[in-house]
Amino acid sequence: MNIYDDNQQSLTNVAGQGREIRKTGGYGYPMYSRYPAIDIEKNTVREYFRIIRKHKWVILATLVAITTIVTIGTLLTRPVYRAQTKIEIGKETERVLAGQRIMEFETANVFNPLYLQTQVEILNSRDLSRRVIQRLNLIDDEEFKPRGIETLNDSEREVRMVNAFQGRFGVSIGRQSRVANVTFDAYNPALAAEVANTIAAEYITWSTESRLQGIGTTKDFLGKRVQEAEAELRQSEGELQRYIAEHRLISLDERGNITIARAEQLNRQLADTENDRRAAEALYQRSKEVPADELPPVIGDPTVQALSRELSRQKQELANLTARYQVTYPAVKQVQEQVRQLETQLNEAKIRIVRNIETQYQVSRKREEDLRLSFGQSKGEAIQQNRESTELGLLRQKIETNRKNYEDLQQRLRQAEVESDYRPSNIRIVQAAEVPISPVKPNKILNIGLSLLIGLGLGVGLAFFLEYLNNTINSADDVERILQLPSLGAIPSLQSLTRRRSIGSGKKSAALALNSQELVSGHESISSFAESYRALRTSILLSSAEHAPRKILVTSSHPSEGKTTIVANTAISLAQTGARVLVLDADMRRPRCHKILGVRNDIGLSTYLSREIRLDSVIQKHEVPNLFVLPAGPVPPNPSELLSSIKPRVLLADLEEQFDHIVIDSPPVIHVTDALIISPIVDGVVIVVKSGQTPREAVQRAKQALLDVNAKIFGIVLNGIDLKDDGYHYNYKYSYLNTHEEA
C-alpha cells in the first residue's frame, strides 16, 4: 500500500482498505463521507441487536429464572376443576299478556342491558350464595372451610364462608344473548358440578318467590294510582280554563310576532351602536394616553398634513438661513415667526380633532343608552307575551300528560287483574352442569409460555435499562450520531485481540501476548492490531481536503484513554510509508512517550523552550526507520506559559522543514489548557476516546472547547474496543483472513 510520495509530499494513492475515505472541511466536519448515508431505521435495528447481544447473559439469566419459578409453581399447584351451567334469562313477565302482546313486549325488552345486568348482580349476591351454602351444608365441608374459622363467632364465620364461596364462582352473559353462564371452581370435580346446578336452582326459586311476593300489592297500588290520576286530570283542566279567563287570552300569535320583530330590530341597532361606541371609546381613551400625533384621525387629517408639510419646509428654510446669517437677521426673524404661527395652527388643529373625538364618543354613548332603554322595554313586552304563551302551553301539555297517565294506569290495572292468575316463569336451565374431566387450573402450557414471554421481555427490558445507564461512547455509530464528528478508526484492546486470536488459531500468538509491547512494531505486520493503525493512518492522511496533514495533535478529554500509545503507533505507521516522522511529546505534565518509544527524557521540549539550545540536540533517532522523537524533557513548573510563547510556533515551523509529519501528544483538554494552546497552530486535532469508559459529556466538552479556539478537528479515534461486538468481530475476521490469504 503506497500512501505517501516523498517527492511531491502529497496524497497519491489509497488502496487495500476496502472502503472509500472521508475528506473533511473546516472544523473537521465531513465534506463527503467514507460511509454511506445512514439509514436511521436499519441503524436503529442494528443498535437493538447490538444491545441484546451485549447483554445476552442477563437476558438468558432472567428468562431462565422466571421460567423456572413459574414452572415449579405450576407443577406444585393443586388442580382446580370448573363446572358450568347455562341459564336462560327471559323477559320480564310482570306485565305480560297472552297472544300478540307477548311478542311485542319480548321484542322490546329481550336484550335490555340494564335488566340483564340486574340479574347478574342477583346471581352474585351474598343472599343467593348464603342459600346455596345452607342447602348443601358446605359450612362443614373441609374444602370450603376457611382457616381459623373455628375461633370465630357465627356472624364472622358466615361472612368468611360467603367470601370464600363467592371467590370460586363467576357469572357472565355474552353480547346480544340472554343466556348466563354460571361457573364454579372446586378441587373436587363432582362437588363443582353439584354447586353450579344448585346455584341455578336457587336462583330460579328466588326469582319465583320475588314475583309472587309483589303481586299481592300490585293491584292495590294501581287502584289508588288510577284514582289519583283521574283527580289530577280534572284539576289540570280546571286550571287551564281559569288561566284563559283571567288573562283574556284569545290569540297571542299575531301580537307576539310584532313584538318579537320590533325587539329583534332594536337588538340589531343596539349591537351596531355598541360597536360604534366601543370604537369611539377606544379612540377617546387612546387620545388621553398617547400624544395627538399618534392618533389615526390626526395623522390622516388633510389640514394637519398640510400644516405639517409647510412647517417642515419652513423649518428647513430656517435652518438654511441660520447657517448663513445671524439670529437677528430680518429674514431669519421672519421665518421664525412663520414657524411659530404654523406650530400654533398645527396644535390648534390637533386640539380640535381631539375634542371632536370626545364629542363623537359622548354622542355614541348617549345613542346607545337610548336604544338600550327602548330595547329593554320591547324585550319586557316580548318576555311577558312569551311567558303567557308558555304557561298556556304547559297547562295544555299537563292535561295531555295526565290524561295519558290515567289511561295507562287503567290499562295496567286491567293487566294486573289478568296476571294474578297467569304467572309463567321467565328463567330456565338450558344446560345443567356436568362433572368436569380436565382441570382448568393450572394451565401448564399457558403458564410456561407466558413465563417465557415475560422472562424474555423482562430480560430485554433489563438489557435496555442497563444500556440506558451506560453514558459512554461505545461504537463508531455513537461517534457520528452523538458527537457529530467523523470516526477515523477503531483500535482493539489487546485483551480482546489476544482472546480472539487464541480462539481462532487454537493457541496464543507470542506476537500478540498481552504484556509484550504497545507498539505496532512489536506485532506481526499482518495482525489486526497493526491493520487498525494502518486504517487510522489512511483516515488521518485523507482528513484534509487540501493536502495531507503534517502537524497532527492527538489529545483526549480525560487521562488514561490511550492517546500516547496511539501517538506512538500512528507515528510508526506513518514512518512505515517512507515518510520522515517526528513524535513530539507536548505533555510536559505527565510525559510518557519516551517510555513507550524507549528513548531518553533528560532533555526535550521543556529544555528547548526554556533555554537557547540547538534543535537537533533534543531530537532522538528511533530504531524504527524514518522515526524520530522529541521527548517532553524534565517536567517544568509552568508548561502552559512555555507553550503560550512564540517559540512553539517557531519550533513547529522549523520541524516542518525537516519532517514530513509531526505527531504531537498533548495533555487532556478538560483538565489543562495545553492542548487548547497548541491546537490552533497545527493542521488538525485527533481526539482519542476510550470505548465504554469515556462519558459522552466529557467528549462533548472537549470538542466544544477545541471549536471555541478555532481548532480543526479531524475526528475521533475509538480506543480499546471489544472484539466481542458484532461489527468489530466481523471487521477483525475480515482483516485477519485477508491478510493471511495474502501471506
Backbone hydrogen bonds, N-H to C=O, Kabsch-Sander energy under -0.5 kcal/mol:
donor,donor_aa,acceptor,acceptor_aa,energy
3,I,1,M,-0.7
5,D,10,S,-1.1
6,D,4,Y,-0.6
9,Q,5,D,-2.2
10,S,5,D,-0.5
12,T,3,I,-1.0
20,E,34,R,-0.5
23,K,32,Y,-1.6
25,G,29,Y,-2.7
28,G,25,G,-1.3
29,Y,26,G,-1.3
31,M,23,K,-3.3
32,Y,23,K,-1.6
40,I,38,I,-0.9
43,N,39,D,-3.2
44,T,40,I,-2.4
45,V,41,E,-2.2
46,R,42,K,-2.7
47,E,43,N,-2.0
48,Y,44,T,-2.2
49,F,45,V,-2.2
50,R,46,R,-2.0
51,I,47,E,-2.3
52,I,48,Y,-2.3
53,R,49,F,-2.6
54,K,50,R,-2.5
55,H,51,I,-2.0
56,K,53,R,-1.3
59,I,55,H,-2.2
60,L,56,K,-2.9
61,A,57,W,-2.6
62,T,58,V,-2.4
63,L,59,I,-2.6
64,V,60,L,-2.8
65,A,61,A,-2.5
66,I,62,T,-2.6
67,T,63,L,-2.4
68,T,64,V,-2.6
69,I,65,A,-2.4
70,V,66,I,-2.5
71,T,67,T,-2.6
72,I,68,T,-2.6
73,G,69,I,-2.4
74,T,70,V,-2.6
75,L,71,T,-2.5
76,L,72,I,-1.8
77,T,73,G,-0.8
77,T,74,T,-0.7
80,V,441,K,-2.7
81,Y,186,A,-2.9
83,A,184,F,-2.5
85,T,182,V,-2.7
86,K,431,Q,-2.6
87,I,180,A,-2.8
88,E,428,R,-2.9
89,I,87,I,-0.6
89,I,178,R,-3.3
90,G,88,E,-0.8
90,G,426,N,-3.9
96,V,93,T,-1.2
101,R,98,A,-0.7
102,I,99,G,-1.0
103,M,99,G,-0.8
104,E,100,Q,-1.7
105,F,101,R,-2.1
106,E,102,I,-2.5
107,T,103,M,-2.3
108,A,104,E,-1.4
109,N,105,F,-1.3
110,V,106,E,-1.9
112,N,109,N,-1.6
116,L,112,N,-2.3
117,Q,113,P,-2.5
118,T,114,L,-1.9
119,Q,115,Y,-2.0
120,V,116,L,-1.9
121,E,117,Q,-2.2
122,I,118,T,-1.9
123,L,119,Q,-2.3
124,N,120,V,-1.7
125,S,122,I,-1.4
129,S,125,S,-1.7
130,R,126,R,-2.6
131,R,127,D,-1.9
132,V,128,L,-2.0
133,I,129,S,-2.4
134,Q,130,R,-2.1
135,R,131,R,-2.3
136,L,132,V,-2.4
137,N,133,I,-0.7
138,L,133,I,-1.8
140,D,137,N,-1.1
141,D,138,L,-1.3
144,F,141,D,-0.6
145,K,141,D,-1.3
149,I,146,P,-1.4
151,T,148,G,-1.0
152,L,149,I,-1.4
157,R,153,N,-2.7
158,E,154,D,-2.2
159,V,155,S,-2.2
160,R,156,E,-2.5
161,M,157,R,-2.1
162,V,158,E,-2.6
163,N,159,V,-2.3
164,A,160,R,-2.2
165,F,161,M,-2.3
166,Q,162,V,-2.9
167,G,163,N,-1.3
168,R,165,F,-1.8
169,F,165,F,-0.5
169,F,166,Q,-0.5
170,G,183,T,-1.7
172,S,181,N,-1.5
174,G,179,V,-0.7
177,S,174,G,-1.1
180,A,87,I,-3.5
180,A,178,R,-0.6
181,N,172,S,-3.0
182,V,85,T,-3.0
182,V,180,A,-0.7
183,T,170,G,-2.5
183,T,181,N,-0.6
184,F,83,A,-2.1
185,D,168,R,-2.0
186,A,81,Y,-2.4
192,A,188,N,-2.0
193,A,189,P,-1.8
194,E,190,A,-2.1
195,V,191,L,-2.5
196,A,192,A,-1.9
197,N,193,A,-2.1
198,T,194,E,-2.0
199,I,195,V,-2.4
200,A,196,A,-1.6
201,A,197,N,-2.3
202,E,198,T,-2.8
203,Y,199,I,-1.9
204,I,200,A,-2.0
205,T,201,A,-2.2
206,W,202,E,-2.6
207,S,203,Y,-2.3
208,T,204,I,-2.2
209,E,205,T,-2.3
210,S,206,W,-2.3
211,R,207,S,-1.9
212,L,208,T,-2.3
213,Q,209,E,-2.0
214,G,210,S,-1.2
215,I,211,R,-1.1
216,G,212,L,-0.6
217,T,214,G,-0.6
218,T,214,G,-0.8
219,K,215,I,-0.8
221,F,217,T,-2.2
222,L,218,T,-2.6
223,G,219,K,-2.4
224,K,220,D,-2.0
225,R,221,F,-2.1
226,V,222,L,-2.1
227,Q,223,G,-1.7
228,E,224,K,-2.2
229,A,225,R,-2.4
230,E,226,V,-2.1
231,A,227,Q,-2.0
232,E,228,E,-2.2
233,L,229,A,-2.1
234,R,230,E,-2.1
235,Q,231,A,-2.1
236,S,232,E,-2.3
237,E,233,L,-1.8
238,G,234,R,-1.7
239,E,235,Q,-2.0
240,L,236,S,-1.7
241,Q,237,E,-1.6
242,R,238,G,-2.1
243,Y,239,E,-2.1
244,I,240,L,-2.0
245,A,241,Q,-1.9
246,E,242,R,-2.5
247,H,243,Y,-2.0
248,R,244,I,-0.7
249,L,244,I,-1.4
250,I,248,R,-0.7
256,G,252,L,-2.0
257,N,253,D,-2.0
258,I,254,E,-1.8
259,T,255,R,-2.0
260,I,256,G,-2.3
261,A,257,N,-2.3
262,R,258,I,-2.3
263,A,259,T,-2.2
264,E,260,I,-2.4
265,Q,261,A,-2.2
266,L,262,R,-2.4
267,N,263,A,-2.1
268,R,264,E,-2.1
269,Q,265,Q,-2.3
270,L,266,L,-2.6
271,A,267,N,-2.2
272,D,268,R,-2.2
273,T,269,Q,-2.6
274,E,270,L,-2.7
275,N,271,A,-2.0
276,D,272,D,-2.2
277,R,273,T,-3.0
278,R,274,E,-2.8
279,A,275,N,-2.3
280,A,276,D,-2.6
281,E,277,R,-3.1
282,A,278,R,-2.8
283,L,279,A,-2.2
284,Y,280,A,-2.5
285,Q,281,E,-3.1
286,R,282,A,-2.1
287,S,283,L,-1.9
288,K,284,Y,-1.0
288,K,285,Q,-0.5
289,E,285,Q,-0.9
289,E,286,R,-0.5
290,V,286,R,-2.4
294,E,291,P,-1.6
295,L,292,A,-1.5
299,I,295,L,-2.7
300,G,296,P,-2.7
301,D,297,P,-0.6
301,D,298,V,-0.7
305,Q,301,D,-2.3
306,A,302,P,-2.7
307,L,303,T,-2.8
308,S,304,V,-2.6
309,R,305,Q,-2.3
310,E,306,A,-2.5
311,L,307,L,-2.8
312,S,308,S,-2.4
313,R,309,R,-2.3
314,Q,310,E,-2.6
315,K,311,L,-2.6
316,Q,312,S,-2.1
317,E,313,R,-2.3
318,L,314,Q,-2.8
319,A,315,K,-2.4
320,N,316,Q,-2.1
321,L,317,E,-2.3
322,T,318,L,-2.9
323,A,319,A,-1.2
324,R,320,N,-0.6
324,R,321,L,-1.3
325,Y,321,L,-3.3
329,Y,326,Q,-1.3
333,K,329,Y,-2.3
334,Q,330,P,-2.7
335,V,331,A,-2.1
336,Q,332,V,-2.5
337,E,333,K,-2.4
338,Q,334,Q,-2.0
339,V,335,V,-2.5
340,R,336,Q,-2.4
341,Q,337,E,-2.5
342,L,338,Q,-2.6
343,E,339,V,-2.5
344,T,340,R,-2.3
345,Q,341,Q,-2.8
346,L,342,L,-2.7
347,N,343,E,-2.5
348,E,344,T,-2.5
349,A,345,Q,-2.4
350,K,346,L,-2.2
351,I,347,N,-2.5
352,R,348,E,-2.4
353,I,349,A,-2.0
354,V,350,K,-2.4
355,R,351,I,-2.6
356,N,352,R,-2.2
357,I,353,I,-2.0
358,E,354,V,-1.8
359,T,355,R,-2.5
360,Q,356,N,-2.6
361,Y,357,I,-1.9
362,Q,358,E,-2.3
363,V,359,T,-2.4
364,S,360,Q,-2.4
365,R,361,Y,-2.1
366,K,362,Q,-2.3
367,R,363,V,-2.4
368,E,364,S,-2.0
369,E,365,R,-2.1
370,D,366,K,-2.1
371,L,367,R,-2.4
372,R,368,E,-2.4
373,L,369,E,-2.0
374,S,370,D,-2.2
375,F,371,L,-2.8
376,G,372,R,-2.2
377,Q,373,L,-2.0
378,S,374,S,-2.4
379,K,375,F,-2.8
380,G,376,G,-2.3
381,E,377,Q,-2.0
382,A,378,S,-2.3
383,I,379,K,-2.7
384,Q,380,G,-2.4
385,Q,381,E,-2.4
386,N,382,A,-2.6
387,R,383,I,-2.8
388,E,384,Q,-2.3
389,S,385,Q,-2.4
390,T,386,N,-2.9
391,E,387,R,-2.8
392,L,388,E,-2.1
393,G,389,S,-2.2
394,L,390,T,-2.6
395,L,391,E,-2.2
396,R,392,L,-2.1
397,Q,393,G,-2.6
398,K,394,L,-2.7
399,I,395,L,-1.8
400,E,396,R,-2.0
401,T,397,Q,-2.7
402,N,398,K,-2.6
403,R,399,I,-2.5
404,K,400,E,-2.5
405,N,401,T,-2.7
406,Y,402,N,-2.3
407,E,403,R,-2.4
408,D,404,K,-2.6
409,L,405,N,-2.4
410,Q,406,Y,-1.9
411,Q,407,E,-2.0
412,R,408,D,-2.5
413,L,409,L,-2.3
414,R,410,Q,-1.9
415,Q,411,Q,-2.0
416,A,412,R,-2.8
417,E,413,L,-1.8
418,V,414,R,-1.5
419,E,415,Q,-2.9
420,S,416,A,-1.2
421,D,418,V,-1.3
422,Y,419,E,-0.9
428,R,88,E,-1.7
430,V,86,K,-2.3
430,V,428,R,-0.6
431,Q,86,K,-1.6
440,V,80,V,-2.5
441,K,80,V,-1.5
444,K,442,P,-1.1
447,N,443,N,-3.2
448,I,444,K,-2.7
449,G,445,I,-2.6
450,L,446,L,-3.0
451,S,447,N,-2.4
452,L,448,I,-2.1
453,L,449,G,-2.2
454,I,450,L,-3.5
455,G,451,S,-2.9
456,L,452,L,-2.6
457,G,453,L,-2.9
458,L,454,I,-3.2
459,G,455,G,-2.5
460,V,456,L,-2.8
461,G,457,G,-2.8
462,L,458,L,-2.9
463,A,459,G,-2.3
464,F,460,V,-2.5
465,F,461,G,-2.2
466,L,462,L,-2.6
467,E,463,A,-2.0
468,Y,464,F,-2.2
469,L,465,F,-1.9
470,N,466,L,-0.8
471,N,469,L,-0.8
473,I,694,T,-1.4
474,N,472,T,-0.5
479,V,475,S,-1.6
480,E,476,A,-2.1
481,R,477,D,-2.7
482,I,478,D,-2.7
483,L,478,D,-1.0
483,L,479,V,-1.0
484,Q,479,V,-0.6
485,L,479,V,-1.1
488,L,486,P,-0.8
488,L,716,I,-2.4
489,G,716,I,-1.0
491,I,718,L,-2.9
493,S,721,I,-2.4
497,L,493,S,-2.4
498,T,494,L,-2.7
499,R,495,Q,-2.2
500,R,496,S,-2.5
501,R,497,L,-2.6
502,S,498,T,-2.4
503,I,499,R,-2.1
504,G,500,R,-2.8
505,S,501,R,-2.4
506,G,502,S,-1.8
512,L,509,S,-0.8
513,A,510,A,-1.2
516,S,513,A,-1.5
522,G,519,L,-1.3
523,H,520,V,-1.9
527,S,524,E,-1.7
531,E,527,S,-2.4
532,S,528,S,-2.2
533,Y,529,F,-1.1
534,R,530,A,-1.9
535,A,531,E,-2.4
536,L,532,S,-1.9
537,R,533,Y,-2.7
538,T,534,R,-2.2
539,S,535,A,-2.3
540,I,536,L,-2.4
541,L,537,R,-2.5
542,L,538,T,-1.7
543,S,540,I,-1.6
545,A,24,T,-1.0
552,I,550,R,-0.8
552,I,662,I,-3.0
553,L,551,K,-0.5
553,L,684,G,-2.5
554,V,664,I,-3.1
555,T,553,L,-0.5
555,T,686,V,-2.6
557,S,688,V,-0.6
566,I,562,G,-1.9
567,V,563,K,-2.5
568,A,564,T,-2.4
569,N,565,T,-2.5
570,T,566,I,-2.5
571,A,567,V,-2.2
572,I,568,A,-2.2
573,S,569,N,-2.6
574,L,570,T,-2.3
575,A,571,A,-2.5
576,Q,572,I,-1.8
577,T,574,L,-1.3
578,G,575,A,-1.8
579,A,574,L,-1.0
581,V,579,A,-0.6
581,V,626,N,-2.8
582,L,661,H,-2.4
583,V,628,F,-2.8
584,L,582,L,-0.7
584,L,663,V,-2.8
585,D,583,V,-0.7
585,D,630,L,-2.4
586,A,584,L,-1.1
586,A,665,D,-2.5
588,M,586,A,-1.5
595,K,592,R,-0.6
596,I,592,R,-1.9
597,L,593,C,-2.8
598,G,594,H,-0.9
599,V,594,H,-2.0
605,L,631,P,-2.8
606,S,632,A,-2.6
608,Y,604,G,-2.4
609,L,605,L,-2.6
610,S,606,S,-1.4
611,R,607,T,-1.3
613,I,611,R,-0.8
617,S,614,R,-0.7
618,V,615,L,-1.6
619,I,615,L,-0.5
620,Q,629,V,-3.2
622,H,627,L,-2.5
627,L,624,V,-1.8
628,F,581,V,-2.5
629,V,620,Q,-3.0
630,L,583,V,-3.5
642,L,638,N,-1.8
643,L,639,P,-2.2
644,S,640,S,-1.4
645,S,641,E,-0.6
645,S,642,L,-0.8
650,V,646,I,-1.9
651,L,647,K,-3.2
652,L,648,P,-2.5
653,A,649,R,-2.1
654,D,650,V,-2.4
655,L,651,L,-2.6
656,E,652,L,-2.0
657,E,653,A,-0.9
657,E,654,D,-0.5
658,Q,654,D,-0.6
658,Q,655,L,-0.8
659,F,655,L,-2.4
660,D,580,R,-2.0
661,H,580,R,-1.9
662,I,550,R,-4.1
663,V,582,L,-2.7
664,I,552,I,-3.5
664,I,662,I,-0.6
665,D,584,L,-2.7
666,S,554,V,-1.7
669,V,556,S,-3.1
670,I,557,S,-0.7
672,V,668,P,-1.2
677,I,673,T,-1.7
678,I,674,D,-1.8
679,S,675,A,-2.6
681,I,678,I,-1.9
682,V,679,S,-1.1
683,D,551,K,-1.4
684,G,551,K,-1.2
685,V,712,K,-2.4
686,V,553,L,-3.3
687,I,715,G,-2.3
688,V,555,T,-2.9
688,V,686,V,-0.5
689,V,717,V,-2.8
691,S,689,V,-0.7
691,S,719,N,-3.3
692,G,473,I,-3.0
693,Q,690,K,-2.0
694,T,690,K,-2.2
696,R,471,N,-2.1
699,V,695,P,-1.6
700,Q,696,R,-2.5
701,R,697,E,-2.4
702,A,698,A,-2.3
703,K,699,V,-2.8
704,Q,700,Q,-2.6
705,A,701,R,-2.5
706,L,702,A,-2.1
707,L,703,K,-2.4
708,D,704,Q,-2.2
709,V,705,A,-0.8
709,V,706,L,-0.7
710,N,707,L,-1.6
711,A,706,L,-2.4
713,I,711,A,-0.6
714,F,685,V,-2.7
714,F,712,K,-0.7
715,G,685,V,-1.0
716,I,486,P,-2.7
717,V,687,I,-2.7
718,L,489,G,-2.5
718,L,716,I,-0.5
719,N,689,V,-3.2
719,N,717,V,-0.7
720,G,491,I,-0.9
721,I,491,I,-2.2
723,L,721,I,-0.6
725,D,722,D,-1.9
729,H,725,D,-2.9
730,Y,726,D,-2.1
731,N,727,G,-2.1
732,Y,728,Y,-2.5
733,K,729,H,-2.3
734,Y,730,Y,-2.5
735,S,731,N,-2.6
736,Y,732,Y,-3.0
737,L,733,K,-2.6
738,N,734,Y,-2.2
739,T,735,S,-2.5
740,H,736,Y,-1.8
741,E,737,L,-2.2
742,E,738,N,-2.3
743,A,739,T,-2.0
